[in-house]
Amino acid sequence: MNTATTTRAAVYVGTYAKYNSGSIEGAWLDLEDYSDKETFLAACEELHKDEADPELMFQDWEGIPDGMISESHIDSEVFAWLDLDDDERELLQAYRDNIDSDGTLDQAQEAFSGRASSKEDFAEDLLRQCYTIPRELENYIDWSSVVRDLECGDYTFVYEGGEYIVFRNV
């Protein structure tokens, strides 16, 4: 995951006109100072009011997940992402990195099936929730094979921070 929750979300904003004339003049703007994309872009335009129609260039950034910003675009969802707690940020980033690079928090939460210390633990918990397993059969279940079947069909396991985050492929 390429987010650092201890790093404040900030963007260095210049313009293509300045850059093309050999200048990287701009400033770092802390995204937490803005309520939404429109407010942020208004501040960017104010920063570069010396140009009639500044074509903004995001030259560097930190504390923003991959896929939410590029040199010429910032996703509106960045501002919603800033309001998330660390667990929600981790969940969304794992979903975007492994399931859908444009996924939303709602999609990630809908697909989220749990966390487990191992794939086999998840498989066992899942089957025990869905079925009553007779005690005399418990020792005959190959949980690794069950995991393989889950991965081939309905589930994606993402190893993150010493545990697996599990998503149902919806």
Contact map, one row per residue, 1 for C-alpha under 8 A:
11100000000000000000000000000000000000000000000000000000000000001000000000000000000000000000110010000000000000000000000000000000000000000000000000000000000000000000000000
11110000000000000000000000000000000000000000000000000000000000011100000000000000000000000000000000000000000000000000000000000000000000000000000000000000000000000000000000
11111000000000000000000000000000000000000000000000000000000000111100000000000000000000000000000000000000000000000000000000000000000000000000000000000000000000000000000000
01111110000000000000000000000000000000000000000000000000000000110000000000000000000000000000000000000000000000000000000000000000000000000000000000000000000000000000000000
00111111000000000000000000000000000000000000000000000000000000100000000000000000000001000000000000000000000000000000000000000000000000000000000000000000000000000000000000
00011111000000000000000000000000000000000000000000000000000000100000000000000000000000000000000000000000000000000000000000000000000000000000000000000000000000000000000000
00011111100000000000000000000000000000000000000000000000000001100000000000000000000000000000000000000000000000000000000000000000000000000000000000000000000000000000000000
00001111110000000000000000000101000000000000000000000000000001100000000000000000000000000000000000000000000000000000000000000000000000000000000000000000000000000000000000
00000011111000000000000000000111000000000000000000000000000011110000000000000000010000000000000000000000000000000000000000000000000000000000000000000000000000000000000000
00000001111100000000000000011111000000000000000000000000000011110000000000000000000000000000000000000000000000000000000000000000000000000000000000000000000000000000000000
00000000111110000000000000011110000000000000000000000000011111000000000000000000000000000000000000000000000000000000000000000000000000000000000000000000000000000000000000
00000000011111000000000001111000000000000000000000000000011110000000000000000000000000000000000000000000000000000000000000000000000000000000000000000000000000000000000000
00000000001111100000000001111000000000000001000000000001111100000000000000000000000000000000000000000000000000000000000000000000000000000000000000000000000000000000000000
00000000000111110110000111100000000000000000000100000001111000000000000000000000000000000000000000000000000000000000000000000000000000000000000000000000000000000000000000
00000000000011111110000101000000000000000000000100000111110000000000000000000000000000000000000000000000000000000000000000000000000000000000000000000000000000000000000000
00000000000001111111000000000000000000000000000000000111100000000000000000000000000000000000000000000000000000000000000000000000000000000000000000000000000000000000000000
00000000000000111111100000000000000000000000000000000110000000000000000000000000000000000000000000000000000000000000000000000000000000000000000000000000000000000000000000
00000000000001111111111110000000000000000000000000000000000000000000000000000000000000000000000000000000000000000000000000000000000000000000000000000000000000000000000000
00000000000001111111111110000000000000000000000000000000000000000000000000000000000000000000000000000000000000000000000000000000000000000000000000000000000000000000000000
00000000000000011111111000000000000000000000000000000000000000000000000000000000000000000000000000000000000000000000000000000000000000000000000000000000000000000000000000
00000000000000001111111000000000000000000000000000000000000000000000000000000000000000000000000000000000000000000000000000000000000000000000000000000000000000000000000000
00000000000000000111111100000000000000000000000000000000000000000000000000000000000000000000000000000000000000000000000000000000000000000000000000000000000000000000000000
00000000000000000111111110000000000000000000000000000000000000000000000000000000000000000000000000000000000000000000000000000000000000000000000000000000000000000000000000
00000000000001100110011111000000000000000000000000000000000000000000000000000000000000000000000000000000000000000000000000000000000000000000000000000000000000000000000000
00000000000001000110001111100000000000000000000000000000000000000000000000000000000000000000000000000000000000000000000000000000000000000000000000000000000000000000000000
00000000000111100000000111110000000000000000001100000000000000000000000000000000000000000000000000000000000000000000000000000000000000000000000000000000000000000000000000
00000000000111000000000011111000000000000000001000000000000000000000000000000000000000000000000000000000000000000000000000000000000000000000000000000000000000000000000000
00000000011110000000000001111100000000000000000000000000000000000000000000000000000000000000000000000000000000000000000000000000000000000000000000000000000000000000000000
00000000011110000000000000111110000000000000000000000000000000000000000000000000000000000000000000000000000000000000000000000000000000000000000000000000000000000000000000
00000001111000000000000000011111110000000000000000000000000000000000000000000000000000000000000000000000000000000000000000000000000000000000000000000000000000000000000000
00000000111000000000000000001111110000010000000000000000000000000000000000000010000000000000000000000000000000000000000000000000000000000000000000000000000000000000000000
00000001110000000000000000000111111000000000000000000000000000000000000000000010010000000000000000000000000000000000000000000000000000000000000000000000000000000000000000
00000000000000000000000000000111111000000000000000000000000000000000000000000000000000000000000000000000000000000000000000000000000000000000000000000000000000000000000000
00000000000000000000000000000111111110110000000000000000000000000000000000000010000000000000000000000000000000000000000000000000000000000000000000000000000000000000000000
00000000000000000000000000000001111110110000000000000000000000000000000000000010000000000000000000000000000000000000000000000000000000000000000000000000000000000000000000
00000000000000000000000000000000011111110000000000000000000000000000000000010010000000000000000000000000000000000000000000000000000000000000000000000000000000000000000000
00000000000000000000000000000000011111111000000000000000000000000000000001110010000000000000000000000000000000000000000000000000000000000000000000000000000000000000000000
00000000000000000000000000000000000111111100000000000000000000000000000000000000000000000000000000000000000000000000000000000000000000000000000000000000000000000000000000
00000000000000000000000000000000011111111110000000000000000000000000000000000000000000000000000000000000000000000000000000000000000000000000000000000000000000000000000000
00000000000000000000000000000010011111111111000000000000000000000000000000000000000000000000000000000000000000000000000000000000000000000000000000000000000000000000000000
00000000000000000000000000000000000011111111100000000000000000000000000000000000000000000000000000000000000000000000000000000000000000000000000000000000000000000000000000
00000000000000000000000000000000000001111111110000000000000000000000000000000000000000000000000000000000000000000000000000000000000000000000000000000000000000000000000000
00000000000000000000000000000000000000111111111000000000000000000000000000000000000000000000000000000000000000000000000000000000000000000000000000000000000000000000000000
00000000000010000000000000000000000000011111111100000001000000000000000000000000000000000000000000000000000000000000000000000000000000000000000000000000000000000000000000
00000000000000000000000000000000000000001111111110000101000000000000000000000000000000000000000000000000000000000000000000000000000000000000000000000000000000000000000000
00000000000000000000000000000000000000000111111110000000000000000000000000000000000000000000000000000000000000000000000000000000000000000000000000000000000000000000000000
00000000000000000000000001100000000000000011111110000000000000000000000000000000000000000000000000000000000000000000000000000000000000000000000000000000000000000000000000
00000000000001100000000001000000000000000001111111100100000000000000000000000000000000000000000000000000000000000000000000000000000000000000000000000000000000000000000000
00000000000000000000000000000000000000000000111111110100000000000000000000000000000000000000000000000000000000000000000000000000000000000000000000000000000000000000000000
00000000000000000000000000000000000000000000000111110000000000000000000000000000000000000000000000000000000000000000000000000000000000000000000000000000000000000000000000
00000000000000000000000000000000000000000000000111111100000000000000000000000000000000000000000000000000000000000000000000000000000000000000000000000000000000000000000000
00000000000000000000000000000000000000000000000011111100000000000000000000000000000000000000000000000000000000000000000000000000000000000000000000000000000000000000000000
00000000000000000000000000000000000000000000000000111110000000000000000000000000000000000000000000000000000000000000000000000000000000000000000000000000000000000000000000
00000000000000111000000000000000000000000000100110111111000000000000000000000000000000000000000000000000000000000000000000000000000000000000000000000000000000000000000000
00000000000000111000000000000000000000000000000000001111100000000000000000000000000000000000000000000000000000000000000000000000000000000000000000000000000000000000000000
00000000000011110000000000000000000000000001100000000111110000000000000100000000000000000000000000000000000000000000000000000000000000000000000000000000000000000000000000
00000000000011110000000000000000000000000000000000000011111000000000001100000000000000000000000000000000000000000000000000000000000000000000000000000000000000000000000000
00000000001111100000000000000000000000000000000000000001111110000000011110000000000000000000000000000000000000000000000000000000000000000000000000000000000000000000000000
00000000001111000000000000000000000000000000000000000000111110000000001000000000000000000000000000000000000000000000000000000000000000000000000000000000000000000000000000
00000000001110000000000000000000000000000000000000000000011111000000001000000000000000000000000000000000000000000000000000000000000000000000000000000000000000000000000000
00000000111100000000000000000000000000000000000000000000011111110000000000000000000000000000000000000000000000000000000000000000000000000000000000000000000000000000000000
00000011111000000000000000000000000000000000000000000000000111110000000000000000000000000000000000000000000000000000000000000000000000000000000000000000000000000000000000
00111111110000000000000000000000000000000000000000000000000011111000000000000000000000000000000000000000000000000000000000000000000000000000000000000000000000000000000000
01110000110000000000000000000000000000000000000000000000000011111101100000000100000000000000000000000000000000000000000000000000000000000000000000000000000000000000000000
11100000000000000000000000000000000000000000000000000000000000111111100000000000000000000000100000000000000000000000000000000000000000000000000000000000000000000000000000
01100000000000000000000000000000000000000000000000000000000000011111100000000000000000000000000000000000000000000000000000000000000000000000000000000000000000000000000000
00000000000000000000000000000000000000000000000000000000000000001111110000000000000000000000000000001100000000000000000000000000000000000000000000000000000000000000000000
00000000000000000000000000000000000000000000000000000000000000011111110001101100000000000000000000000000000000000000000000000000000000000000000000000000000000000000000000
00000000000000000000000000000000000000000000000000000000000000011111111111100000000000000000000000000000000000000000000000000000000000000000000000000000000000000000000000
00000000000000000000000000000000000000000000000000000000010000000011111111000000000000000000000000000000000000000000000000000000000000000000000000000000000000000000000000
00000000000000000000000000000000000000000000000000000000111100000000111110000000000000000000000000000000000000000000000000000000000000000000000000000000000000000000000000
00000000000000000000000000000000000000000000000000000001110000000000111111000000000000000000000000000000000000000000000000000000000000000000000000000000000000000000000000
00000000000000000000000000000000000000000000000000000000010000000000111111100000000000000000000000000000000000000000000000000000000000000000000000000000000000000000000000
00000000000000000000000000000000000010000000000000000000000000000001110111110100000000000000000000000000000000000000000000000000000000000000000000000000000000000000000000
00000000000000000000000000000000000010000000000000000000000000000001100011111100000000000000000000000000000000000000000000000000000000000000000000000000000000000000000000
00000000000000000000000000000000000110000000000000000000000000000000000001111111000000000000000000000000000000000000000000000000000000000000000000000000000000000000000000
00000000000000000000000000000000000000000000000000000000000000000001000000111111100000000000000000000000000000000000000000000000000000000000000000000000000000000000000000
00000000000000000000000000000000000000000000000000000000000000010001000001111111110000000000000000000000000000000000000000000000000000000000000000000000000000000000000000
00000000000000000000000000000011011110000000000000000000000000000000000000011111111000000000000000000000000000000000000000000000000000000000000000000000000000000000000000
00000000000000000000000000000000000000000000000000000000000000000000000000011111111100000000000000000000000000000000000000000000000000000000000000000000000000000000000000
00000000000000000000000000000000000000000000000000000000000000000000000000001111111100001000000000000000000000000000000000000000000000000000000000000000000000000000000000
00000000100000000000000000000001000000000000000000000000000000000000000000000111111100000000000000000000000000000000000000000000000000000000000000000000000000000000000000
00000000000000000000000000000000000000000000000000000000000000000000000000000011111110000000000000000000000000000000000000000000000000000000000000000000000000000000000000
00000000000000000000000000000000000000000000000000000000000000000000000000000001111111111000000000000000000000000000000000000000000000000000000000000000000000000000000000
00000000000000000000000000000000000000000000000000000000000000000000000000000000001111111000000000000000000000000000000000000000000000000000000000000000000000000000000000
00001000000000000000000000000000000000000000000000000000000000000000000000000000000111111100000000000000000000000000000000000000000000000000000000000000000000000000000000
00000000000000000000000000000000000000000000000000000000000000000000000000000000000111111110000000000000000000000000000000000000000000000000000000000000000000000000000000
00000000000000000000000000000000000000000000000000000000000000000000000000000000000111111111000000000000100000000000000000000000000000000000000000000000000000000000000000
00000000000000000000000000000000000000000000000000000000000000000000000000000000100111111111100000000000000000000000000000000000000000000000000000000000000000000000000000
00000000000000000000000000000000000000000000000000000000000000000000000000000000000001111111110000000000000000000000000000000000000000000000000000000000000000000000000000
00000000000000000000000000000000000000000000000000000000000000000000000000000000000000111111111000000000100110000000000000000000000000000000000000000000000000000000100000
00000000000000000000000000000000000000000000000000000000000000000000000000000000000000011111111100000011100100000000000000000000000000000000000000000000000000000000000000
10000000000000000000000000000000000000000000000000000000000000001000000000000000000000001111111110000000000000000000000000000000000000000000000000000000000000000000000000
10000000000000000000000000000000000000000000000000000000000000000000000000000000000000000111111111100000000000000000000000000000000000000000000000000000000001010000100000
00000000000000000000000000000000000000000000000000000000000000000000000000000000000000000011111111111010000100000000000000000000000000000000000000000000000000000000001000
00000000000000000000000000000000000000000000000000000000000000000000000000000000000000000001111111111110000000000000000000000000000000000000000000000000000000000000000000
10000000000000000000000000000000000000000000000000000000000000000000000000000000000000000000111111111000000000000000000000000000000000000000000000000000000000000000000000
00000000000000000000000000000000000000000000000000000000000000000000000000000000000000000000011111111000000000000000000000000000000000000000000000000000000001000000000000
00000000000000000000000000000000000000000000000000000000000000000000000000000000000000000000011111111010000000000000000000000000000000000000000000000000000100000000000000
00000000000000000000000000000000000000000000000000000000000000000000000000000000000000000000001111111110000000000000000000000000000000000000000000000000000000000000000000
00000000000000000000000000000000000000000000000000000000000000000010000000000000000000000000001111111110000000000000000000000000000000000000000000000000000000000000000000
00000000000000000000000000000000000000000000000000000000000000000010000000000000000000000000000100011111000000000000000000000000000000000000000000000000000000000000000000
00000000000000000000000000000000000000000000000000000000000000000000000000000000000000000001001100111111101100000000000000000000000000000000000000000000000000000000000000
00000000000000000000000000000000000000000000000000000000000000000000000000000000000000000001000000000111111100000000000000000000000000000000000000000000000000000000000000
00000000000000000000000000000000000000000000000000000000000000000000000000000000000000010011000000000011111110000000000000000000000000000000000000000000000000000000000000
00000000000000000000000000000000000000000000000000000000000000000000000000000000000000000000000000000001111111000000000000000000000000000000000000000000000000000000000000
00000000000000000000000000000000000000000000000000000000000000000000000000000000000000000000000000000011111111100000000000000000000000000000000000000000000000000000000000
00000000000000000000000000000000000000000000000000000000000000000000000000000000000000000011001000000011111111110000000000000000000000000000000000000000000000000000001000
00000000000000000000000000000000000000000000000000000000000000000000000000000000000000000010000000000000111111110000000000000000000000000000000000000000000000000000000000
00000000000000000000000000000000000000000000000000000000000000000000000000000000000000000000000000000000011111110000000000000000000000000000000000000000000000000000000000
00000000000000000000000000000000000000000000000000000000000000000000000000000000000000000000000000000000001111111000000000000000000000000000000000000000000000000000001111
00000000000000000000000000000000000000000000000000000000000000000000000000000000000000000000000000000000000111111100000000000000000000000000000000000000000000000000111100
00000000000000000000000000000000000000000000000000000000000000000000000000000000000000000000000000000000000000111110000000000000000000000000000000000000000000000000111100
00000000000000000000000000000000000000000000000000000000000000000000000000000000000000000000000000000000000000011111000001000000000000000000000000000000000000000000111000
00000000000000000000000000000000000000000000000000000000000000000000000000000000000000000000000000000000000000001111100001000000000000000000000000000000000000000011110000
00000000000000000000000000000000000000000000000000000000000000000000000000000000000000000000000000000000000000000111111011000000000000000000000000000000000000000011110000
00000000000000000000000000000000000000000000000000000000000000000000000000000000000000000000000000000000000000000011111011000000000000000000000000000000000000000111000000
00000000000000000000000000000000000000000000000000000000000000000000000000000000000000000000000000000000000000000001111111000000000000000000000000000000000000000011000000
00000000000000000000000000000000000000000000000000000000000000000000000000000000000000000000000000000000000000000001111111100000000000000000000100100000000010000001000000
00000000000000000000000000000000000000000000000000000000000000000000000000000000000000000000000000000000000000000000011111110000000000000000001101100000000000000000000000
00000000000000000000000000000000000000000000000000000000000000000000000000000000000000000000000000000000000000000001111111111000000000000000000000000000000000000000000000
00000000000000000000000000000000000000000000000000000000000000000000000000000000000000000000000000000000000000000111111111111100000000000000000000000000000000000000000000
00000000000000000000000000000000000000000000000000000000000000000000000000000000000000000000000000000000000000000000001111111110000000000000001001100100000000000000000000
00000000000000000000000000000000000000000000000000000000000000000000000000000000000000000000000000000000000000000000000111111111000000000000001000000000000000000000000000
00000000000000000000000000000000000000000000000000000000000000000000000000000000000000000000000000000000000000000000000011111111100000000000000000000000000000000000000000
00000000000000000000000000000000000000000000000000000000000000000000000000000000000000000000000000000000000000000000000001111111110000000000000000000000000000000000000000
00000000000000000000000000000000000000000000000000000000000000000000000000000000000000000000000000000000000000000000000000111111111000000000000000000000000000000000000000
00000000000000000000000000000000000000000000000000000000000000000000000000000000000000000000000000000000000000000000000000011111111110000000000000000000000000000000000000
00000000000000000000000000000000000000000000000000000000000000000000000000000000000000000000000000000000000000000000000000001111111100000000000000000000000000000000000000
00000000000000000000000000000000000000000000000000000000000000000000000000000000000000000000000000000000000000000000000000000111111100000000000000000000000000000000000000
00000000000000000000000000000000000000000000000000000000000000000000000000000000000000000000000000000000000000000000000000000011111110000000000000000000000000000000000000
00000000000000000000000000000000000000000000000000000000000000000000000000000000000000000000000000000000000000000000000000000001111111000000000000000000000000000000000000
00000000000000000000000000000000000000000000000000000000000000000000000000000000000000000000000000000000000000000000000000000001001111101100000000000000000000000000000000
00000000000000000000000000000000000000000000000000000000000000000000000000000000000000000000000000000000000000000000000000000000000111111100000000000000000000000000000000
00000000000000000000000000000000000000000000000000000000000000000000000000000000000000000000000000000000000000000000000000000000000011111100000000000000000000000000000000
00000000000000000000000000000000000000000000000000000000000000000000000000000000000000000000000000000000000000000000000000000000000001111110000000000000000000000000000000
00000000000000000000000000000000000000000000000000000000000000000000000000000000000000000000000000000000000000000000000000000000000011111111100000000000000000000000000000
00000000000000000000000000000000000000000000000000000000000000000000000000000000000000000000000000000000000000000000000000000000000011111111100000000000000000000000000000
00000000000000000000000000000000000000000000000000000000000000000000000000000000000000000000000000000000000000000000000000000000000000011111100000000000000000000000000000
00000000000000000000000000000000000000000000000000000000000000000000000000000000000000000000000000000000000000000000000000000000000000001111110000000000000000000000000000
00000000000000000000000000000000000000000000000000000000000000000000000000000000000000000000000000000000000000000000000000000000000000001111111000000000000000000000000000
00000000000000000000000000000000000000000000000000000000000000000000000000000000000000000000000000000000000000000000000000000000000000000001111111000000000000000000000000
00000000000000000000000000000000000000000000000000000000000000000000000000000000000000000000000000000000000000000000000100110000000000000000111111100000000000000000000000
00000000000000000000000000000000000000000000000000000000000000000000000000000000000000000000000000000000000000000000001100000000000000000000011111110000000000000000000000
00000000000000000000000000000000000000000000000000000000000000000000000000000000000000000000000000000000000000000000000000000000000000000000011111111000000000000000000000
00000000000000000000000000000000000000000000000000000000000000000000000000000000000000000000000000000000000000000000000100100000000000000000011111111100000000000000000000
00000000000000000000000000000000000000000000000000000000000000000000000000000000000000000000000000000000000000000000001100100000000000000000001111111110000000000000000000
00000000000000000000000000000000000000000000000000000000000000000000000000000000000000000000000000000000000000000000000000000000000000000000000111111111000000000000000000
00000000000000000000000000000000000000000000000000000000000000000000000000000000000000000000000000000000000000000000000000000000000000000000000011111111100000000000000000
00000000000000000000000000000000000000000000000000000000000000000000000000000000000000000000000000000000000000000000000000100000000000000000000001111111111000000000000000
00000000000000000000000000000000000000000000000000000000000000000000000000000000000000000000000000000000000000000000000000000000000000000000000000111111111110000000000000
00000000000000000000000000000000000000000000000000000000000000000000000000000000000000000000000000000000000000000000000000000000000000000000000000011111111000000000000000
00000000000000000000000000000000000000000000000000000000000000000000000000000000000000000000000000000000000000000000000000000000000000000000000000001111111000000000000010
00000000000000000000000000000000000000000000000000000000000000000000000000000000000000000000000000000000000000000000000000000000000000000000000000000111111100000000000111
00000000000000000000000000000000000000000000000000000000000000000000000000000000000000000000000000000000000000000000000000000000000000000000000000000111111110000000011110
00000000000000000000000000000000000000000000000000000000000000000000000000000000000000000000000000100000000000000000000000000000000000000000000000000010011111000000011110
00000000000000000000000000000000000000000000000000000000000000000000000000000000000000000000000000000000000000000000001000000000000000000000000000000010001111100001111000
00000000000000000000000000000000000000000000000000000000000000000000000000000000000000000000010001000000000000000000000000000000000000000000000000000000000111110001110000
00000000000000000000000000000000000000000000000000000000000000000000000000000000000000000000000000000000000000000000000000000000000000000000000000000000000011111111100000
00000000000000000000000000000000000000000000000000000000000000000000000000000000000000000000010000000000000000000000000000000000000000000000000000000000000001111111100000
00000000000000000000000000000000000000000000000000000000000000000000000000000000000000000000000000000000000000000000000000000000000000000000000000000000000000111110000000
00000000000000000000000000000000000000000000000000000000000000000000000000000000000000000000000000000000000000000000100000000000000000000000000000000000000000111111000000
00000000000000000000000000000000000000000000000000000000000000000000000000000000000000000000000000000000000000000011110000000000000000000000000000000000000000111111100000
00000000000000000000000000000000000000000000000000000000000000000000000000000000000000000000000000000000000000000011111000000000000000000000000000000000000011110111110000
00000000000000000000000000000000000000000000000000000000000000000000000000000000000000000010010000000000000000011111000000000000000000000000000000000000000011110011111000
00000000000000000000000000000000000000000000000000000000000000000000000000000000000000000000000000000000000000011111000000000000000000000000000000000000001111000001111100
00000000000000000000000000000000000000000000000000000000000000000000000000000000000000000000001000000000000100111100000000000000000000000000000000000000001110000000111110
00000000000000000000000000000000000000000000000000000000000000000000000000000000000000000000000000000000000000111000000000000000000000000000000000000000011100000000011111
00000000000000000000000000000000000000000000000000000000000000000000000000000000000000000000000000000000000000100000000000000000000000000000000000000000111100000000001111
00000000000000000000000000000000000000000000000000000000000000000000000000000000000000000000000000000000000000100000000000000000000000000000000000000000010000000000000111
